[in-house]
């Protein structure tokens, strides 16, 4: 299996993604932002709640397979499978890092 060279905060995100909302929220700065499905989550409480809701709704698993840098952003393409129509799909996770943590994450097709 090919191992991706992910920056530490992004690698920590994918590890925490296997756990729960609280673990995932700790990967973000206090003013961190997640944009997903047309909604914006700000700060640790909203990010934790978003993760918990997405787990309950989709039971999705993301497997990163490609990483590229686009300016300040790191774009990680993941194969995502779960309880949703069209599963599995490839989604792009665009991370911006600041102060050793994730400042923003946008998830898009």
N, C-alpha and C positions, 0 to 999 in steps of 0.2 A: 504494500500500500504506500502511495506517495504521501509524504509529509509536507504540508505547506509551511512556508516561513512566514508565520503571522506575527505581527507586533504583539507583545505580551498582553496589553489590554484587550485585544481582539481575541487572542487565544483564550484568555480568561472568560470572555463573554460566551464563547461556544462551550466551555466547560460548565459554566453556570447555567447555560440554557438547558442542560440535562437535569438540573436540580429544581429550583423554584423561583418565584418572583423576587423574593428578598435577596437571594444569591445573585440574581441577574442585575437587580437595581444597584448593588454594590460595585458593579463594573463601571458605573457612570459617575461623572462629576455631580455635585449637588444641584447644578442647574442643567443637567443633561436632558436631552430631548430625543424622543423616538417618534418618527413619522411612519405610520403603517396603515394601510387600508383607508387612506384619506383622513386619518385622525392623528392629532398630535398629543403626545404624553410628555409632561414636563415634571422633572424632579423625581426623587426616589419613590415616593408613595404612588404616584400615577404610573410610573414604569413597572413597579412591582404588581400593581393591580392589572395592568395591561397584560403582563406575562401570565398571570394566573388565569385571566379570562381567555387568553389565546390557547392555553393548555387545555382548559375545559372544553372549549369550542372545537378545536382542531386536533388535539393530541399529536401535534406535528413534531417531526424530527428533521433538523437541518444538518446536512453533511457538506461542509465546505470542500470545494474541489479546485477552485481557481482564485488567485488573488492578483490584483494589479493596483498600482498607485496612479491616481489621477489628481495631480496637483497636491493639495494637502490631504485629500481623501484616499482611503484604502477601500477598494471595491472587491468584495468577496462574493463569488458566485457559489451558491449552495444548491444542492439537490434537496428539495423539501418534500417530505411525504407525510401524510396524515389523513384525517377524516374530512376530506373536502373534495369536491368535484375536480377531476383532472389530475389528481395525485398520481405520481409525483410530478413536480414542476421545478424548474430552475428559477431561483429568485436572486436578485442582486442586493446585497447588504452593503450600503455605503456608509462607512464609518469616518468620522472626524475625531481626532484625538487632541486632548489638551491636558496639561498637568498630570500626565501619566495615567489618565483614564479616558473613557469615551465621553466626548462632548455632545456628539449627535450620531444618530443612526437613522438611515432611511432604508426601508425595505420596499422593493419594487420588482415587477416582472422584468 
